[in-house]
């Protein structure tokens, strides 16, 4: 079973609202990656975080890796309809685990 | 090719049939991964190759599942005596370097076992 949990499982937002998904691991991770999967598509790499407490930004997306390297978050500012999809974190400990995913719906 | 190519895109099998799924990774990529993704779930790791060596097969659910990458490029995932619970999308990903770095995914093979 999956050892990396994400919350929420689903999120519906009005276009322009912010969105955050949280990723929690039961074990310390050496690194964490984030992927986006559009409906009917395949996961597409967004970013990798390696250092404890690391924060990276990509335009409206902000990624954070926790101090203990057991959790991470993705925050999207002012969502757009193009942000629709499922966001997965994926972490490496002794193996590589994908999170359970957060499905984002943006209502125009 | 420019990306990871998987074939077939869709496969329907009768229960008990054997199937073979192909993955053609990005040229020069050292690492190759197979995942199983059930509907509404995240990808679950099956196996990992570094060149032709299968370094981790701990995610293969049973001995009916077998993967190979004999020349360090194309890989085949074989499922023997398919069962209904094998129905899922099988994703292949490749990575330029060894280990768990940026992975580029193929479009997947959707397997339906009737």
Interface residues (C-beta under 8 A of the other chain):
Chain A: X2 X31 X33 X41 X42 X43 X44 X45 X48 X88 X90 X92 X95 X96 X97 X98 X99 X100 X101
Chain B: X33 X35 X41 X42 X43 X44 X45 X48 X56 X58 X59 X91 X93 X99 X100 X101 X102 X103 X104 X105 X106 X107 X108
